[in-house]
Amino acid sequence: MRIGALAAVSLLLLSALSLAGCAREEPVEVSRPIPPPEPAEAPEPVETPKDIVDTAIAAGSFQTLVKAVQAAGLVDTLKGEGPFTVFAPTDEAFAKLPAGTLDDLLKPENKEKLTAILTYHVVPDKMMAADVAALDSATTVNGKDITITADEEGVTVDGARVVQTDIECSNGVIHVIDSVMMPE
C-alpha cells in the first residue's frame, strides 16, 4: 500500500502541476513608449501699461478730461515719452465747475486758456504718491507751482483732494483728484 499511497500522491502532484500549467495567466502588459509631455501652456502675456491718454480712456471716469485734452490738442504730448505725473480730475470733478464753464473752455477760441488749465494738472516727472506726499509744492508743465499738503486725512494738491494714487502708465503716473485746479 505504500507504493499505492506514493503513486496516489505522485498522481495528485502531477494533476496539480498539469492544472497549474493550464491555468489562465494574467496578461502581461506590453511596454509602450511613454508619450511626450503635453507642451506647457504659454504664459499669459504680461500687459504692457498703456500711456496716460489710453489709461484715462480705459478707466471710463475721465471722459470729460479726455475730451478737454483732445480740444486743447494735448493728446500727442500726453501719449509722448514723458515721464509725466497727471493729477486727473474725474468727470464728477468737472461737474463741480460753475454752470457753463466747461462748455466755454471747450470752445476753439478758448484753447489757450484750456491748455493753461490742463497743463497745470501735469508735472514733468514721474512722482509716485510717496514722492508727492513728501513735497510742499511742484512745478507744473504750465510753469506755475502747485501747493501740496499732506496730513492725516490724505494729500491735497491746490485744494483738490487726491482720491486715488499710483495708476502707473507707460509714460508716467496718474493720481486722481476730486476737483479741477485753476491756475491764478
VOKETOR-560616 format. One record per residue (C-alpha): residue number from 0; residue in three letters; x, y, z. Coordinates in steps of 0.001 Angstrom, whole numbers. Layout:
<sites>
<site><num>NUM</num><residuo>ala</residuo><px>X</px><py>Y</py><pz>Z</pz></site>
...
</sites>
This chain:
<sites>
<site><num>0</num><residuo>met</residuo><px>0</px><py>0</py><pz>0</pz></site>
<site><num>1</num><residuo>arg</residuo><px>2865</px><py>2185</py><pz>417</pz></site>
<site><num>2</num><residuo>ile</residuo><px>3514</px><py>2216</py><pz>-3253</pz></site>
<site><num>3</num><residuo>gly</residuo><px>-138</px><py>2852</py><pz>-3866</pz></site>
<site><num>4</num><residuo>ala</residuo><px>-62</px><py>5827</py><pz>-1497</pz></site>
<site><num>5</num><residuo>leu</residuo><px>3106</px><py>7111</py><pz>-3130</pz></site>
<site><num>6</num><residuo>ala</residuo><px>1549</px><py>6661</py><pz>-6551</pz></site>
<site><num>7</num><residuo>ala</residuo><px>-1581</px><py>8481</py><pz>-5418</pz></site>
<site><num>8</num><residuo>val</residuo><px>443</px><py>11404</py><pz>-4093</pz></site>
<site><num>9</num><residuo>ser</residuo><px>2508</px><py>11470</py><pz>-7278</pz></site>
<site><num>10</num><residuo>leu</residuo><px>-633</px><py>11374</py><pz>-9359</pz></site>
<site><num>11</num><residuo>leu</residuo><px>-2108</px><py>14170</py><pz>-7274</pz></site>
<site><num>12</num><residuo>leu</residuo><px>1023</px><py>16322</py><pz>-7733</pz></site>
<site><num>13</num><residuo>leu</residuo><px>1099</px><py>15672</py><pz>-11481</pz></site>
<site><num>14</num><residuo>ser</residuo><px>-2552</px><py>16627</py><pz>-11713</pz></site>
<site><num>15</num><residuo>ala</residuo><px>-1945</px><py>19839</py><pz>-9764</pz></site>
<site><num>16</num><residuo>leu</residuo><px>1034</px><py>20774</py><pz>-11914</pz></site>
<site><num>17</num><residuo>ser</residuo><px>-913</px><py>19957</py><pz>-15018</pz></site>
<site><num>18</num><residuo>leu</residuo><px>-3810</px><py>22118</py><pz>-13902</pz></site>
<site><num>19</num><residuo>ala</residuo><px>-1449</px><py>24944</py><pz>-12955</pz></site>
<site><num>20</num><residuo>gly</residuo><px>59</px><py>24841</py><pz>-16407</pz></site>
<site><num>21</num><residuo>cys</residuo><px>-3401</px><py>25136</py><pz>-17924</pz></site>
<site><num>22</num><residuo>ala</residuo><px>-4488</px><py>27912</py><pz>-15623</pz></site>
<site><num>23</num><residuo>arg</residuo><px>-5264</px><py>31177</py><pz>-17276</pz></site>
<site><num>24</num><residuo>glu</residuo><px>-2348</px><py>33519</py><pz>-16963</pz></site>
<site><num>25</num><residuo>glu</residuo><px>-2750</px><py>37226</py><pz>-16299</pz></site>
<site><num>26</num><residuo>pro</residuo><px>-2000</px><py>39198</py><pz>-19433</pz></site>
<site><num>27</num><residuo>val</residuo><px>1459</px><py>40646</py><pz>-19456</pz></site>
<site><num>28</num><residuo>glu</residuo><px>1416</px><py>44351</py><pz>-20145</pz></site>
<site><num>29</num><residuo>val</residuo><px>3447</px><py>45139</py><pz>-23194</pz></site>
<site><num>30</num><residuo>ser</residuo><px>5770</px><py>48018</py><pz>-22663</pz></site>
<site><num>31</num><residuo>arg</residuo><px>4584</px><py>51014</py><pz>-24619</pz></site>
<site><num>32</num><residuo>pro</residuo><px>6585</px><py>54127</py><pz>-25254</pz></site>
<site><num>33</num><residuo>ile</residuo><px>5718</px><py>56941</py><pz>-22869</pz></site>
<site><num>34</num><residuo>pro</residuo><px>4120</px><py>59764</py><pz>-24806</pz></site>
<site><num>35</num><residuo>pro</residuo><px>5944</px><py>63057</py><pz>-24673</pz></site>
<site><num>36</num><residuo>pro</residuo><px>4562</px><py>65513</py><pz>-22149</pz></site>
<site><num>37</num><residuo>glu</residuo><px>1976</px><py>67969</py><pz>-23360</pz></site>
<site><num>38</num><residuo>pro</residuo><px>3586</px><py>71244</py><pz>-24275</pz></site>
<site><num>39</num><residuo>ala</residuo><px>3286</px><py>73707</py><pz>-21429</pz></site>
<site><num>40</num><residuo>glu</residuo><px>733</px><py>76403</py><pz>-21983</pz></site>
<site><num>41</num><residuo>ala</residuo><px>2350</px><py>79646</py><pz>-22923</pz></site>
<site><num>42</num><residuo>pro</residuo><px>2215</px><py>82049</py><pz>-20033</pz></site>
<site><num>43</num><residuo>glu</residuo><px>-326</px><py>84771</py><pz>-20428</pz></site>
<site><num>44</num><residuo>pro</residuo><px>1346</px><py>87811</py><pz>-21877</pz></site>
<site><num>45</num><residuo>val</residuo><px>2092</px><py>90496</py><pz>-19358</pz></site>
<site><num>46</num><residuo>glu</residuo><px>96</px><py>93511</py><pz>-20366</pz></site>
<site><num>47</num><residuo>thr</residuo><px>2272</px><py>96489</py><pz>-21030</pz></site>
<site><num>48</num><residuo>pro</residuo><px>881</px><py>99527</py><pz>-19270</pz></site>
<site><num>49</num><residuo>lys</residuo><px>-939</px><py>101968</py><pz>-21553</pz></site>
<site><num>50</num><residuo>asp</residuo><px>133</px><py>105573</py><pz>-21923</pz></site>
<site><num>51</num><residuo>ile</residuo><px>-1614</px><py>108268</py><pz>-19905</pz></site>
<site><num>52</num><residuo>val</residuo><px>-4275</px><py>109048</py><pz>-22520</pz></site>
<site><num>53</num><residuo>asp</residuo><px>-5170</px><py>105402</py><pz>-23202</pz></site>
<site><num>54</num><residuo>thr</residuo><px>-5265</px><py>104674</py><pz>-19459</pz></site>
<site><num>55</num><residuo>ala</residuo><px>-7649</px><py>107598</py><pz>-18912</pz></site>
<site><num>56</num><residuo>ile</residuo><px>-9870</px><py>106418</py><pz>-21779</pz></site>
<site><num>57</num><residuo>ala</residuo><px>-9920</px><py>102830</py><pz>-20476</pz></site>
<site><num>58</num><residuo>ala</residuo><px>-10817</px><py>103941</py><pz>-16939</pz></site>
<site><num>59</num><residuo>gly</residuo><px>-14120</px><py>105403</py><pz>-18131</pz></site>
<site><num>60</num><residuo>ser</residuo><px>-14273</px><py>108030</py><pz>-15359</pz></site>
<site><num>61</num><residuo>phe</residuo><px>-12202</px><py>110641</py><pz>-17217</pz></site>
<site><num>62</num><residuo>gln</residuo><px>-14358</px><py>111210</py><pz>-20302</pz></site>
<site><num>63</num><residuo>thr</residuo><px>-14517</px><py>114959</py><pz>-19712</pz></site>
<site><num>64</num><residuo>leu</residuo><px>-10761</px><py>115183</py><pz>-19149</pz></site>
<site><num>65</num><residuo>val</residuo><px>-10085</px><py>113235</py><pz>-22353</pz></site>
<site><num>66</num><residuo>lys</residuo><px>-12472</px><py>115485</py><pz>-24273</pz></site>
<site><num>67</num><residuo>ala</residuo><px>-10666</px><py>118551</py><pz>-22898</pz></site>
<site><num>68</num><residuo>val</residuo><px>-7225</px><py>117097</py><pz>-23715</pz></site>
<site><num>69</num><residuo>gln</residuo><px>-8421</px><py>116496</py><pz>-27285</pz></site>
<site><num>70</num><residuo>ala</residuo><px>-9855</px><py>120022</py><pz>-27570</pz></site>
<site><num>71</num><residuo>ala</residuo><px>-6572</px><py>121507</py><pz>-26309</pz></site>
<site><num>72</num><residuo>gly</residuo><px>-4520</px><py>119437</py><pz>-28765</pz></site>
<site><num>73</num><residuo>leu</residuo><px>-2552</px><py>117749</py><pz>-25964</pz></site>
<site><num>74</num><residuo>val</residuo><px>-3189</px><py>114109</py><pz>-26909</pz></site>
<site><num>75</num><residuo>asp</residuo><px>168</px><py>113609</py><pz>-28657</pz></site>
<site><num>76</num><residuo>thr</residuo><px>2013</px><py>115291</py><pz>-25791</pz></site>
<site><num>77</num><residuo>leu</residuo><px>414</px><py>113052</py><pz>-23146</pz></site>
<site><num>78</num><residuo>lys</residuo><px>998</px><py>109988</py><pz>-25326</pz></site>
<site><num>79</num><residuo>gly</residuo><px>4650</px><py>111042</py><pz>-25635</pz></site>
<site><num>80</num><residuo>glu</residuo><px>7670</px><py>109702</py><pz>-23839</pz></site>
<site><num>81</num><residuo>gly</residuo><px>7256</px><py>111672</py><pz>-20612</pz></site>
<site><num>82</num><residuo>pro</residuo><px>7574</px><py>110913</py><pz>-17833</pz></site>
<site><num>83</num><residuo>phe</residuo><px>4556</px><py>112803</py><pz>-16532</pz></site>
<site><num>84</num><residuo>thr</residuo><px>2581</px><py>112919</py><pz>-13324</pz></site>
<site><num>85</num><residuo>val</residuo><px>-1017</px><py>113831</py><pz>-14038</pz></site>
<site><num>86</num><residuo>phe</residuo><px>-3390</px><py>114976</py><pz>-11333</pz></site>
<site><num>87</num><residuo>ala</residuo><px>-6521</px><py>113855</py><pz>-13161</pz></site>
<site><num>88</num><residuo>pro</residuo><px>-9915</px><py>115309</py><pz>-12273</pz></site>
<site><num>89</num><residuo>thr</residuo><px>-12786</px><py>112851</py><pz>-12657</pz></site>
<site><num>90</num><residuo>asp</residuo><px>-15978</px><py>113569</py><pz>-14580</pz></site>
<site><num>91</num><residuo>glu</residuo><px>-17581</px><py>114396</py><pz>-11210</pz></site>
<site><num>92</num><residuo>ala</residuo><px>-14821</px><py>116934</py><pz>-10538</pz></site>
<site><num>93</num><residuo>phe</residuo><px>-15558</px><py>118698</py><pz>-13835</pz></site>
<site><num>94</num><residuo>ala</residuo><px>-19278</px><py>118658</py><pz>-12947</pz></site>
<site><num>95</num><residuo>lys</residuo><px>-18464</px><py>120807</py><pz>-9882</pz></site>
<site><num>96</num><residuo>leu</residuo><px>-17384</px><py>123696</py><pz>-12120</pz></site>
<site><num>97</num><residuo>pro</residuo><px>-19851</px><py>126570</py><pz>-12317</pz></site>
<site><num>98</num><residuo>ala</residuo><px>-22537</px><py>126097</py><pz>-14977</pz></site>
<site><num>99</num><residuo>gly</residuo><px>-21303</px><py>126892</py><pz>-18467</pz></site>
<site><num>100</num><residuo>thr</residuo><px>-17592</px><py>126985</py><pz>-17510</pz></site>
<site><num>101</num><residuo>leu</residuo><px>-16679</px><py>123726</py><pz>-19194</pz></site>
<site><num>102</num><residuo>asp</residuo><px>-18668</px><py>124488</py><pz>-22341</pz></site>
<site><num>103</num><residuo>asp</residuo><px>-16948</px><py>127862</py><pz>-22542</pz></site>
<site><num>104</num><residuo>leu</residuo><px>-13477</px><py>126300</py><pz>-22072</pz></site>
<site><num>105</num><residuo>leu</residuo><px>-14105</px><py>123761</py><pz>-24840</pz></site>
<site><num>106</num><residuo>lys</residuo><px>-14767</px><py>126467</py><pz>-27439</pz></site>
<site><num>107</num><residuo>pro</residuo><px>-11963</px><py>126748</py><pz>-30027</pz></site>
<site><num>108</num><residuo>glu</residuo><px>-11389</px><py>130405</py><pz>-29194</pz></site>
<site><num>109</num><residuo>asn</residuo><px>-10543</px><py>129413</py><pz>-25581</pz></site>
<site><num>110</num><residuo>lys</residuo><px>-7984</px><py>126743</py><pz>-26481</pz></site>
<site><num>111</num><residuo>glu</residuo><px>-5104</px><py>128712</py><pz>-24898</pz></site>
<site><num>112</num><residuo>lys</residuo><px>-6956</px><py>129071</py><pz>-21581</pz></site>
<site><num>113</num><residuo>leu</residuo><px>-7960</px><py>125381</py><pz>-21623</pz></site>
<site><num>114</num><residuo>thr</residuo><px>-4357</px><py>124388</py><pz>-22349</pz></site>
<site><num>115</num><residuo>ala</residuo><px>-3143</px><py>126505</py><pz>-19420</pz></site>
<site><num>116</num><residuo>ile</residuo><px>-5613</px><py>124784</py><pz>-17079</pz></site>
<site><num>117</num><residuo>leu</residuo><px>-4806</px><py>121260</py><pz>-18286</pz></site>
<site><num>118</num><residuo>thr</residuo><px>-1018</px><py>121727</py><pz>-18192</pz></site>
<site><num>119</num><residuo>tyr</residuo><px>-1460</px><py>122990</py><pz>-14608</pz></site>
<site><num>120</num><residuo>his</residuo><px>-2505</px><py>119406</py><pz>-13777</pz></site>
<site><num>121</num><residuo>val</residuo><px>721</px><py>117881</py><pz>-15182</pz></site>
<site><num>122</num><residuo>val</residuo><px>4186</px><py>117704</py><pz>-13597</pz></site>
<site><num>123</num><residuo>pro</residuo><px>7032</px><py>116846</py><pz>-15998</pz></site>
<site><num>124</num><residuo>asp</residuo><px>8343</px><py>113964</py><pz>-13876</pz></site>
<site><num>125</num><residuo>lys</residuo><px>7079</px><py>110637</py><pz>-12548</pz></site>
<site><num>126</num><residuo>met</residuo><px>6131</px><py>111128</py><pz>-8912</pz></site>
<site><num>127</num><residuo>met</residuo><px>4556</px><py>108263</py><pz>-7022</pz></site>
<site><num>128</num><residuo>ala</residuo><px>2227</px><py>109031</py><pz>-4090</pz></site>
<site><num>129</num><residuo>ala</residuo><px>5042</px><py>108818</py><pz>-1522</pz></site>
<site><num>130</num><residuo>asp</residuo><px>7069</px><py>111316</py><pz>-3568</pz></site>
<site><num>131</num><residuo>val</residuo><px>4144</px><py>113727</py><pz>-3793</pz></site>
<site><num>132</num><residuo>ala</residuo><px>3349</px><py>113478</py><pz>-68</pz></site>
<site><num>133</num><residuo>ala</residuo><px>6940</px><py>114423</py><pz>772</pz></site>
<site><num>134</num><residuo>leu</residuo><px>6704</px><py>117725</py><pz>-1171</pz></site>
<site><num>135</num><residuo>asp</residuo><px>5266</px><py>121134</py><pz>-346</pz></site>
<site><num>136</num><residuo>ser</residuo><px>4989</px><py>122142</py><pz>-3998</pz></site>
<site><num>137</num><residuo>ala</residuo><px>5800</px><py>121071</py><pz>-7541</pz></site>
<site><num>138</num><residuo>thr</residuo><px>6284</px><py>122971</py><pz>-10774</pz></site>
<site><num>139</num><residuo>thr</residuo><px>3789</px><py>122048</py><pz>-13487</pz></site>
<site><num>140</num><residuo>val</residuo><px>4164</px><py>121931</py><pz>-17261</pz></site>
<site><num>141</num><residuo>asn</residuo><px>2237</px><py>125207</py><pz>-17183</pz></site>
<site><num>142</num><residuo>gly</residuo><px>5277</px><py>126741</py><pz>-15421</pz></site>
<site><num>143</num><residuo>lys</residuo><px>3371</px><py>127537</py><pz>-12228</pz></site>
<site><num>144</num><residuo>asp</residuo><px>3746</px><py>125795</py><pz>-8899</pz></site>
<site><num>145</num><residuo>ile</residuo><px>1003</px><py>123754</py><pz>-7262</pz></site>
<site><num>146</num><residuo>thr</residuo><px>799</px><py>123627</py><pz>-3476</pz></site>
<site><num>147</num><residuo>ile</residuo><px>870</px><py>120153</py><pz>-1933</pz></site>
<site><num>148</num><residuo>thr</residuo><px>-410</px><py>119469</py><pz>1574</pz></site>
<site><num>149</num><residuo>ala</residuo><px>-181</px><py>116102</py><pz>3324</pz></site>
<site><num>150</num><residuo>asp</residuo><px>-1970</px><py>115473</py><pz>6622</pz></site>
<site><num>151</num><residuo>glu</residuo><px>-3714</px><py>112662</py><pz>8482</pz></site>
<site><num>152</num><residuo>glu</residuo><px>-6668</px><py>112918</py><pz>6072</pz></site>
<site><num>153</num><residuo>gly</residuo><px>-4512</px><py>112449</py><pz>2968</pz></site>
<site><num>154</num><residuo>val</residuo><px>-2995</px><py>114676</py><pz>305</pz></site>
<site><num>155</num><residuo>thr</residuo><px>-4389</px><py>117754</py><pz>-1376</pz></site>
<site><num>156</num><residuo>val</residuo><px>-2980</px><py>119496</py><pz>-4433</pz></site>
<site><num>157</num><residuo>asp</residuo><px>-4033</px><py>123137</py><pz>-4666</pz></site>
<site><num>158</num><residuo>gly</residuo><px>-7043</px><py>122221</py><pz>-2530</pz></site>
<site><num>159</num><residuo>ala</residuo><px>-8083</px><py>119229</py><pz>-4663</pz></site>
<site><num>160</num><residuo>arg</residuo><px>-8181</px><py>116008</py><pz>-2634</pz></site>
<site><num>161</num><residuo>val</residuo><px>-6174</px><py>113099</py><pz>-4065</pz></site>
<site><num>162</num><residuo>val</residuo><px>-8677</px><py>110216</py><pz>-4002</pz></site>
<site><num>163</num><residuo>gln</residuo><px>-6690</px><py>107513</py><pz>-5807</pz></site>
<site><num>164</num><residuo>thr</residuo><px>-2968</px><py>107200</py><pz>-6357</pz></site>
<site><num>165</num><residuo>asp</residuo><px>-278</px><py>105465</py><pz>-8351</pz></site>
<site><num>166</num><residuo>ile</residuo><px>-2095</px><py>104459</py><pz>-11536</pz></site>
<site><num>167</num><residuo>glu</residuo><px>1032</px><py>103533</py><pz>-13458</pz></site>
<site><num>168</num><residuo>cys</residuo><px>1242</px><py>104242</py><pz>-17156</pz></site>
<site><num>169</num><residuo>ser</residuo><px>3955</px><py>103550</py><pz>-19707</pz></site>
<site><num>170</num><residuo>asn</residuo><px>4937</px><py>107211</py><pz>-19670</pz></site>
<site><num>171</num><residuo>gly</residuo><px>4199</px><py>108245</py><pz>-16103</pz></site>
<site><num>172</num><residuo>val</residuo><px>1594</px><py>108019</py><pz>-13389</pz></site>
<site><num>173</num><residuo>ile</residuo><px>-1928</px><py>109296</py><pz>-12716</pz></site>
<site><num>174</num><residuo>his</residuo><px>-3241</px><py>110464</py><pz>-9348</pz></site>
<site><num>175</num><residuo>val</residuo><px>-7000</px><py>111025</py><pz>-9296</pz></site>
<site><num>176</num><residuo>ile</residuo><px>-8300</px><py>114264</py><pz>-7773</pz></site>
<site><num>177</num><residuo>asp</residuo><px>-11800</px><py>115357</py><pz>-6824</pz></site>
<site><num>178</num><residuo>ser</residuo><px>-11677</px><py>118927</py><pz>-8179</pz></site>
<site><num>179</num><residuo>val</residuo><px>-10374</px><py>120814</py><pz>-11195</pz></site>
<site><num>180</num><residuo>met</residuo><px>-7418</px><py>123017</py><pz>-10254</pz></site>
<site><num>181</num><residuo>met</residuo><px>-7426</px><py>126529</py><pz>-11694</pz></site>
<site><num>182</num><residuo>pro</residuo><px>-4156</px><py>128413</py><pz>-12090</pz></site>
<site><num>183</num><residuo>glu</residuo><px>-4200</px><py>132021</py><pz>-10937</pz></site>
</sites>
